[in-house]
Amino acid sequence: MTRSRLAWSLCGCAIAMLGGGWVLTLLGGGVTPVFDLVLTIALLIFPVVGALVASRRPENAIGWLFCGAGVIFAASSLVYGWAAFGLIDRSDPLPGAVTAAWLNSWLFLPAVYGTPQLLFLLFPTGRPLDRRWRPAVGLTLAAVTLQAAGGALVPGVLVDAPVAGIENPVGIGAGEAIELIGFVLTFASIAVATASLALRFRRARGEERLQLKWFVFAAGLFASSFVIGGFLFTAEDELPVAGQLLILVALALIPVAAAIAILRYRLYEIDRVINRALVYGGLTATLAGAYLGSVLLIGLAAGESNVAVAVATLAVAALFRPARGRIQAVVDRRFYRRRYDAARTLEAFGARLRDELDLEALGADVRGVVRETVQPAHVSLWLRGPH
């Protein structure tokens, strides 16, 4: 009960700091409404999920890891809020505003760079794969400590400050070297942690394998969004913001997937979730391409943008069902071959069953279908005789 109260107390503290940071940033005039709202929601998920997991599985380090990351993110949001309130549109900064900007420039680094590696090393049991992997945890902690220290001590203009041109008040020449060592160790820890997760997934069976499927699925989405967001960052107008929002949403899915895997994985079939994600992701891309192509071609031919939009909308609506069926078949055939072959076998057996009159041939057919679809060690067929 004490650990449960501690977990929810940490969550409440994080929520209070996130709220305080939002209010201070709003009062200081530094809020970007959509981005900051999504950011706040994404960061809020970490302490809430951490409290849920830690209160129900207090022996598992994963919940406490999310709680710690949530508190760090919230503290960074709070100090940024005070820096924005104390620096924006002020000739004389308020007391502590520069210090708050300095804290904000490095305080979030342990959560950003340490949480993924520790998750890869500890998920889902909360312990390393075996004793040989314990030094990898120490490597990760050393890497994020040096990176945070380097970020705090590197001289020059502070990064992510609410106003430009603020010099680091404690910058020293050794800060750059410390930061570089931290970066090198961070990349090394990422490689080691990824190898640990891959090895754990290969060895896992039963419950642990199901849990790892949830986590790997969310990590894959985050990696994909990171690549897409990187391309959007190089664009103009609103696309860089869209890239940041995409990464934030994908980042928030990691603790959600971890919580489902640890607490309620039996209620959800991860293979079905992946299947639907592949189908509807492909369907969205196909329909979007068809829509844009139709608008472009019809617009060039007819010269009427409203007509082009109307015709393209009708065409996309007509394509929805056949496109979904075709993409579903492709996904099943490519990624779920055994299930696809089993469904085709049962379909063919159903067609033969309508025309089969020979009982012995029917029994052989039934045994063959069971062997091919279920693949049991032994098959026996008992038929009840006539009375």
C-alpha positions in Angstrom: 0.0 0.0 0.0 2.9 2.4 0.8 4.5 1.8 -2.6 1.1 2.3 -4.3 0.7 5.6 -2.5 4.2 6.6 -3.5 3.5 5.8 -7.2 0.3 7.9 -7.2 2.0 10.7 -5.3 4.7 10.9 -7.9 2.0 10.9 -10.6 0.2 13.7 -8.8 3.4 15.7 -8.4 4.1 15.3 -12.1 0.6 16.4 -13.1 0.9 19.5 -10.8 4.2 20.5 -12.4 2.9 19.9 -15.9 -0.1 22.1 -15.1 2.1 24.8 -13.5 4.4 24.8 -16.5 1.5 25.2 -18.9 0.0 28.1 -16.9 3.3 29.9 -16.6 4.1 29.5 -20.3 0.6 30.7 -21.2 1.0 33.8 -18.9 4.4 34.4 -20.4 3.1 34.4 -24.0 5.2 31.4 -25.1 2.4 28.9 -25.8 1.9 27.3 -29.2 -1.6 26.0 -28.6 -1.8 22.7 -30.6 1.8 21.7 -30.2 1.9 22.4 -26.4 -1.4 20.7 -25.8 -0.3 17.5 -27.6 3.1 17.7 -25.8 1.4 18.0 -22.4 -0.9 15.1 -23.1 2.0 13.0 -24.3 4.1 13.8 -21.3 1.1 13.2 -19.0 0.8 9.6 -20.2 4.2 8.7 -18.7 3.4 9.3 -15.0 -0.1 8.0 -15.3 1.0 4.8 -16.8 3.9 4.6 -14.4 1.5 4.9 -11.4 -0.9 2.3 -12.8 1.9 -0.3 -13.4 3.8 0.5 -10.2 0.7 0.4 -8.0 -0.3 -3.0 -9.4 3.1 -4.5 -10.0 5.4 -2.7 -7.5 8.1 -5.3 -7.9 8.5 -4.5 -11.6 10.9 -1.7 -12.3 9.1 -0.7 -15.5 6.4 1.2 -13.6 8.9 3.1 -11.5 10.9 3.9 -14.7 7.8 5.6 -16.3 7.1 7.4 -13.0 10.7 8.8 -12.9 10.6 9.8 -16.6 7.2 11.5 -16.1 8.5 13.5 -13.1 11.6 14.6 -15.1 9.6 15.7 -18.1 7.2 17.5 -15.8 10.0 19.3 -13.9 11.5 20.4 -17.3 8.1 21.7 -18.3 7.8 23.7 -15.0 11.2 25.3 -15.3 10.6 26.2 -18.9 7.3 27.8 -17.9 9.1 29.9 -15.3 11.8 30.9 -17.8 9.1 31.9 -20.3 7.2 33.9 -17.7 10.3 35.6 -16.4 12.1 36.3 -19.7 9.6 36.9 -22.6 9.0 40.6 -23.2 10.9 41.7 -20.1 13.8 44.1 -20.0 14.9 42.7 -16.6 14.5 39.0 -16.0 12.6 37.8 -13.0 14.7 36.1 -10.2 15.6 32.6 -11.2 14.4 32.9 -14.8 17.9 32.5 -16.3 18.6 29.6 -13.9 15.3 28.0 -15.0 16.3 28.3 -18.7 19.6 26.7 -17.9 17.9 23.8 -16.1 15.5 23.3 -19.0 18.4 23.0 -21.4 19.6 19.7 -19.9 17.1 18.4 -17.3 15.0 16.4 -19.9 18.1 14.6 -21.3 18.1 11.6 -18.8 14.5 10.9 -19.6 14.8 11.2 -23.3 18.0 9.2 -23.7 17.8 6.9 -20.8 14.2 5.6 -20.9 14.4 3.8 -24.2 17.6 1.9 -23.4 16.4 0.9 -19.9 13.1 -0.3 -21.3 14.9 -2.4 -23.9 17.1 -3.9 -21.1 14.4 -4.5 -18.5 11.1 -5.0 -20.3 8.8 -6.9 -19.4 10.1 -8.5 -16.2 11.8 -5.3 -14.8 15.1 -7.2 -14.7 18.0 -7.6 -17.1 18.0 -10.7 -19.3 20.6 -12.4 -16.9 23.5 -11.3 -14.8 25.8 -10.7 -17.7 23.5 -7.9 -18.9 23.6 -6.0 -15.6 26.7 -3.9 -16.6 24.6 -2.7 -19.6 22.3 -1.0 -17.1 25.3 0.7 -15.6 26.5 1.8 -19.0 23.1 3.4 -19.8 23.1 5.3 -16.4 26.7 6.5 -17.0 25.9 7.6 -20.5 22.8 9.7 -19.6 24.6 11.2 -16.5 27.5 12.3 -18.7 25.2 13.6 -21.4 23.2 15.6 -18.9 26.3 16.9 -17.2 27.7 17.9 -20.6 24.5 19.7 -21.6 24.6 21.6 -18.3 28.2 22.6 -18.6 28.8 23.2 -22.4 29.5 26.9 -23.0 27.6 29.1 -25.4 23.9 29.9 -26.0 21.4 27.8 -24.1 19.3 25.4 -26.3 15.5 25.4 -26.2 15.4 28.7 -24.2 12.1 30.7 -24.5 14.1 33.7 -25.7 17.2 33.6 -27.9 20.7 34.6 -26.9 20.9 33.5 -23.3 24.4 32.4 -22.4 25.1 29.4 -20.2 25.8 30.8 -16.7 28.0 27.9 -15.7 29.5 26.9 -19.1 33.1 25.6 -19.0 35.4 24.3 -21.7 35.3 20.7 -20.5 31.6 20.6 -21.0 31.9 19.9 -24.8 34.2 16.9 -24.1 31.9 15.5 -21.4 28.9 15.9 -23.8 30.8 14.1 -26.6 31.7 11.2 -24.3 28.1 11.0 -23.2 26.9 10.8 -26.8 29.4 8.1 -27.6 28.3 6.0 -24.6 24.7 6.7 -25.4 25.1 5.2 -28.9 26.9 2.2 -27.4 24.2 1.7 -24.8 21.5 1.9 -27.6 23.3 -0.9 -29.5 23.7 -3.1 -26.4 20.1 -2.5 -25.3 18.7 -3.4 -28.8 20.8 -6.6 -28.8 19.4 -7.5 -25.4 15.8 -6.9 -26.6 16.4 -9.0 -29.7 17.9 -11.8 -27.7 15.1 -11.7 -25.2 12.5 -11.8 -27.9 14.1 -14.8 -29.6 14.3 -16.7 -26.3 10.8 -15.7 -25.0 7.9 -18.1 -25.0 4.3 -17.9 -24.0 3.3 -15.0 -21.8 6.6 -13.1 -22.1 6.6 -13.4 -25.9 3.1 -11.9 -26.1 4.2 -9.0 -23.9 7.2 -8.4 -26.0 5.1 -8.3 -29.2 3.2 -5.3 -27.7 6.3 -3.5 -26.8 8.1 -4.2 -30.1 5.1 -3.1 -32.1 5.0 0.3 -30.3 8.8 0.7 -30.6 8.5 0.0 -34.3 5.8 2.7 -34.7 8.0 5.2 -32.8 11.0 4.4 -35.0 8.9 4.8 -38.2 7.5 8.1 -36.9 11.0 9.3 -36.1 12.1 8.7 -39.7 9.0 10.3 -41.2 9.3 13.2 -38.7 13.0 13.7 -39.7 11.9 14.3 -43.3 9.2 16.7 -42.2 11.7 18.7 -40.2 13.5 19.7 -43.4 10.3 21.0 -45.0 8.7 24.5 -44.7 5.5 26.0 -43.4 3.7 23.8 -40.8 5.3 20.4 -41.8 8.1 20.5 -39.1 5.5 21.0 -36.4 3.5 18.1 -37.9 6.7 16.0 -37.7 7.1 16.9 -34.0 3.5 16.0 -33.2 3.8 12.7 -35.0 6.9 11.8 -32.9 5.2 12.9 -29.7 2.1 10.7 -30.4 4.2 7.7 -31.2 6.4 8.3 -28.1 3.3 8.3 -25.9 2.2 4.9 -27.4 5.3 3.2 -25.9 4.2 3.4 -22.2 0.6 2.6 -23.3 1.7 -0.5 -25.1 3.9 -1.4 -22.1 1.1 -1.1 -19.7 -1.2 -3.2 -21.8 1.5 -5.8 -22.1 2.1 -6.0 -18.4 -1.4 -5.6 -17.0 -4.0 -6.7 -19.6 -2.2 -8.4 -22.5 -4.6 -11.4 -22.5 -7.6 -9.1 -23.4 -6.1 -8.0 -26.6 -4.7 -10.1 -29.5 -1.5 -8.2 -30.6 -1.4 -10.0 -34.0 -4.9 -8.7 -34.7 -3.8 -5.2 -33.8 -0.8 -5.4 -36.1 -2.9 -6.9 -38.8 -5.4 -4.0 -38.6 -2.6 -1.4 -38.5 -1.0 -2.9 -41.6 -4.4 -3.0 -43.4 -5.7 0.4 -42.5 -2.3 2.0 -42.9 -2.0 0.6 -46.4 -5.6 1.5 -47.1 -5.1 5.1 -46.0 -2.0 5.5 -48.2 -3.8 4.0 -51.2 -6.9 6.1 -50.9 -4.9 9.3 -50.2 -2.9 8.6 -53.3 -6.0 7.8 -55.4 -7.7 11.0 -54.1 -4.8 13.3 -54.8 -4.2 11.7 -58.2 -7.9 12.0 -59.2 -8.1 15.7 -58.1 -4.9 16.5 -60.1 -6.0 14.6 -63.3 -9.6 15.7 -63.3 -8.6 19.3 -62.4 -6.2 19.4 -65.3 -8.8 17.9 -67.7 -11.9 19.8 -66.5 -10.4 22.9 -65.0 -13.0 22.9 -62.2 -11.6 22.3 -58.8 -15.0 21.7 -57.2 -15.9 19.1 -59.8 -12.5 17.4 -59.3 -12.9 17.3 -55.5 -16.5 15.9 -55.8 -15.6 13.2 -58.4 -12.4 12.2 -56.5 -14.4 11.9 -53.2 -17.0 9.6 -54.9 -14.2 7.6 -56.5 -12.5 7.1 -53.2 -15.7 6.1 -51.5 -16.3 3.5 -54.2 -12.8 2.1 -53.9 -13.0 1.7 -50.1 -14.4 -1.8 -49.8 -12.6 -3.5 -52.7 -9.3 -1.8 -51.7 -9.7 -3.0 -48.1 -10.4 -6.5 -49.2 -7.5 -6.6 -51.6 -5.1 -5.1 -49.1 -6.3 -7.5 -46.4 -5.6 -10.5 -48.7 -2.1 -9.2 -49.5 -1.3 -8.7 -45.7 -2.6 -12.1 -44.8 -0.7 -13.8 -47.6 2.5 -11.9 -46.9 2.6 -11.7 -43.1 0.1 -14.3 -41.9 0.7 -17.1 -44.3 -0.2 -20.0 -42.1 -3.5 -18.4 -41.2 -4.2 -17.5 -44.8 -3.5 -21.1 -46.0 -5.7 -22.5 -43.2 -8.6 -20.2 -44.3 -8.1 -21.2 -47.9 -8.1 -24.9 -47.0 -11.2 -24.6 -44.9 -12.9 -22.7 -47.7 -12.0 -25.4 -50.2 -13.1 -28.2 -47.8 -16.5 -26.4 -47.4 -17.0 -26.5 -51.2 -16.1 -30.2 -51.4 -18.3 -31.0 -48.4 -21.5 -29.9 -50.3 -20.9 -32.5 -53.0 -19.3 -35.4 -51.0 -21.4 -38.5 -50.5 -18.8 -41.2 -49.7 -18.4 -41.4 -45.9 -14.9 -42.9 -46.1 -13.7 -40.2 -48.4 -15.3 -37.5 -46.2 -13.5 -38.9 -43.2 -10.2 -38.8 -45.0 -10.9 -35.2 -46.1 -11.7 -34.2 -42.5 -8.5 -35.7 -41.2 -6.5 -34.1 -43.9 -8.0 -30.6 -43.2 -7.3 -30.9 -39.5 -3.7 -31.9 -40.1 -3.1 -29.0 -42.5 -4.8 -26.3 -40.4 -4.4 -27.3 -36.8 -1.2 -29.4 -37.2 -1.8 -31.7 -34.2 0.5 -34.5 -33.3 -2.2 -37.2 -33.9 -5.6 -37.2 -35.6 -8.4 -39.7 -35.0 -12.0 -39.6 -36.3 -14.8 -41.3 -34.5 -18.1 -41.6 -36.3 -21.3 -42.5 -34.5 -23.0 -45.5 -36.1 -26.7 -45.7 -37.1 -29.2 -46.8 -34.5 
